[in-house]
Structures are given as structure tokens and as C-alpha cells.
Amino acid sequence: MQRGAAVLSDAELLAVLLGSGVAGRNVLDLARGLLVRFGGLRQFLEADREAVLCEPGIGVVKYAQLQALLEIGRRYLDASIERAAVLDGPWAVRRYLKAMLRHEASEVFGCLFLDTKHRPLAFEVLFRGTIDRASVYPREVVRRALQHNAAALILTGYGVNSSVSLG
């Protein structure tokens, strides 16, 4: 950690968060095993609660701590976007929306409301659907835009088997 967390591998970062191993396995081996079983850091952190709690060394408290960490990260990103002078391009918007929507388990339609200088006013998931579709009502999109006094909108659709799309 002398050179900072950015130089650590996913397994090393997870090991720091886990804090201790289990009988016969040190914390780094435990972290590596979790990443292999779940397919990576993101998949582990987004995995179903029951699946994570079945793993040795992960109890209810540790799971809650990991979920709290994810929420802190989401709020940090949300606050930094809200403070931003302007969203400086499609990649910044995409990164923000992916962070906001990555926990969704079904199709969603969302809207990023912007002021006259293209600074974020708010982000809302307006419609939720099934695993493969979401119904969208333009009247509701317009109503929410007027409530936020938005000068511009970025519309997004997200599904569990797709990526963030911008409109």
C-alpha cells in the first residue's frame, strides 16, 4: 500500500477489504478463489446475496460491509458528477450511467436531466421492465423533465444482457 491502492490487483484489493482468511487459507488466497469462482471483481461484488454468503469467510457483516463500499463508491461518483461544471463528452456520460445502472436486474429506461449549461440536475430510472423489455411513456418523460426544469435530457436504456445505450 506504500504506492497506493491503484497499483494493487483486484485480488489484493479484495483481500484488504476481507481482512482475514479462513482456516487453511490466507486472505489473499481466499480473495483469489472468490474472484475465480464468481468470474471477476465486478461479478463478485454484484453477485446475489445468498451466493456470496455461501462462501467460506463471508458472513452477513462482511457482505454488508462490501455492499456499503459499493454504495459509497456510487455516491462519490454521483456527487462528483453533480459538482462537475459540464459532462465533457459521451464517455463521461456513459461512465456515469453505467455506475448508476449496473445493479439493475431487469430492463430499465432512465433519464439524465441537465441544466442550460449541460450540468446534471438529476438522474432517474423512469421505467422498469422485465428481463428483456421496458415500456416507455413519453408523456411521463416530459412531465419529469418539466418538474426538474431541465433544459436538456439524456435518455438511456439498460438491460442485463446489454450495455448502456444513450439517446
KELOVEX-68388 format. One line per 5 residues: their letters; for each residue x, y, z of C-alpha. Coordinates in steps of 0.1 Angstrom, whole numbers, plus 5000, padded with zeros to 4 digits. Layout:
# residues N
a = X Y Z ~ ...;
//
This chain:
# residues 167
mqrga = 5000 5000 5000 ~ 5030 5023 5000 ~ 5024 5032 4964 ~ 4987 5034 4968 ~ 4957 5012 4961;
avlsd = 4957 5019 4924 ~ 4987 4996 4919 ~ 4971 4966 4937 ~ 4955 4938 4918 ~ 4918 4930 4922;
aella = 4926 4901 4944 ~ 4949 4923 4966 ~ 4922 4950 4969 ~ 4896 4924 4978 ~ 4920 4909 5004;
vllgs = 4924 4943 5020 ~ 4886 4945 5023 ~ 4882 4910 5036 ~ 4908 4915 5063 ~ 4914 4878 5072;
gvagr = 4914 4844 5056 ~ 4898 4812 5068 ~ 4914 4780 5083 ~ 4940 4768 5059 ~ 4938 4797 5035;
nvldl = 4953 4832 5039 ~ 4933 4862 5029 ~ 4949 4866 4995 ~ 4942 4830 4985 ~ 4906 4834 4997;
argll = 4903 4866 4976 ~ 4918 4849 4945 ~ 4894 4820 4949 ~ 4864 4842 4952 ~ 4873 4861 4920;
vrfgg = 4878 4829 4901 ~ 4845 4814 4913 ~ 4825 4845 4905 ~ 4843 4854 4873 ~ 4859 4887 4885;
lrqfl = 4857 4915 4910 ~ 4826 4931 4895 ~ 4807 4898 4893 ~ 4816 4891 4929 ~ 4805 4924 4942;
eadre = 4773 4923 4922 ~ 4765 4887 4930 ~ 4733 4875 4947 ~ 4734 4879 4985 ~ 4728 4842 4991;
avlce = 4755 4831 4967 ~ 4781 4853 4984 ~ 4770 4842 5019 ~ 4776 4806 5010 ~ 4813 4813 5006;
pgigv = 4837 4805 5034 ~ 4849 4836 5052 ~ 4820 4858 5040 ~ 4793 4863 5067 ~ 4765 4888 5069;
vkyaq = 4786 4915 5084 ~ 4813 4912 5057 ~ 4787 4911 5030 ~ 4771 4943 5044 ~ 4805 4960 5045;
lqall = 4811 4952 5008 ~ 4777 4964 4999 ~ 4783 4996 5019 ~ 4815 5001 5000 ~ 4797 4999 4967;
eigrr = 4772 5024 4978 ~ 4799 5048 4990 ~ 4815 5045 4956 ~ 4782 5052 4938 ~ 4775 5082 4960;
yldas = 4811 5095 4954 ~ 4807 5092 4917 ~ 4772 5108 4919 ~ 4785 5137 4939 ~ 4815 5143 4916;
ieraa = 4792 5143 4886 ~ 4768 5167 4903 ~ 4797 5191 4911 ~ 4810 5189 4875 ~ 4809 5220 4855;
vldgp = 4797 5201 4824 ~ 4796 5165 4814 ~ 4826 5167 4790 ~ 4816 5141 4764 ~ 4799 5108 4757;
wavrr = 4824 5087 4777 ~ 4819 5107 4809 ~ 4781 5103 4805 ~ 4785 5066 4797 ~ 4807 5060 4828;
ylkam = 4783 5078 4850 ~ 4752 5059 4837 ~ 4770 5026 4839 ~ 4778 5032 4875 ~ 4742 5043 4882;
lrhea = 4726 5013 4864 ~ 4750 4984 4869 ~ 4730 4969 4898 ~ 4698 4967 4878 ~ 4684 4931 4873;
sevfg = 4659 4940 4845 ~ 4654 4963 4816 ~ 4652 4999 4827 ~ 4648 5033 4810 ~ 4664 5063 4826;
clfld = 4668 5099 4821 ~ 4697 5123 4830 ~ 4682 5158 4834 ~ 4706 5187 4825 ~ 4705 5224 4830;
tkhrp = 4712 5250 4803 ~ 4750 5245 4807 ~ 4746 5207 4805 ~ 4753 5202 4842 ~ 4734 5173 4858;
lafev = 4703 5182 4877 ~ 4692 5147 4885 ~ 4691 5111 4872 ~ 4661 5089 4875 ~ 4651 5054 4864;
lfrgt = 4617 5062 4850 ~ 4605 5028 4838 ~ 4613 4992 4848 ~ 4605 4963 4827 ~ 4610 4926 4825;
idras = 4643 4908 4818 ~ 4641 4918 4781 ~ 4619 4949 4777 ~ 4606 4980 4793 ~ 4576 5001 4783;
vypre = 4583 5038 4779 ~ 4557 5066 4781 ~ 4569 5098 4765 ~ 4543 5119 4785 ~ 4560 5108 4818;
vvrra = 4594 5117 4804 ~ 4582 5152 4796 ~ 4564 5155 4829 ~ 4596 5147 4849 ~ 4617 5170 4827;
lqhna = 4594 5199 4835 ~ 4594 5190 4872 ~ 4632 5192 4871 ~ 4631 5224 4850 ~ 4656 5206 4827;
aalil = 4669 5223 4796 ~ 4683 5190 4781 ~ 4678 5153 4785 ~ 4700 5122 4780 ~ 4678 5091 4777;
tgygv = 4693 5057 4784 ~ 4682 5022 4782 ~ 4699 4994 4801 ~ 4694 4957 4802 ~ 4711 4929 4820;
nssvs = 4722 4913 4787 ~ 4732 4946 4770 ~ 4752 4977 4778 ~ 4742 5013 4785 ~ 4727 5029 4754;
lg = 4724 5066 4751 ~ 4697 5085 4732;
//
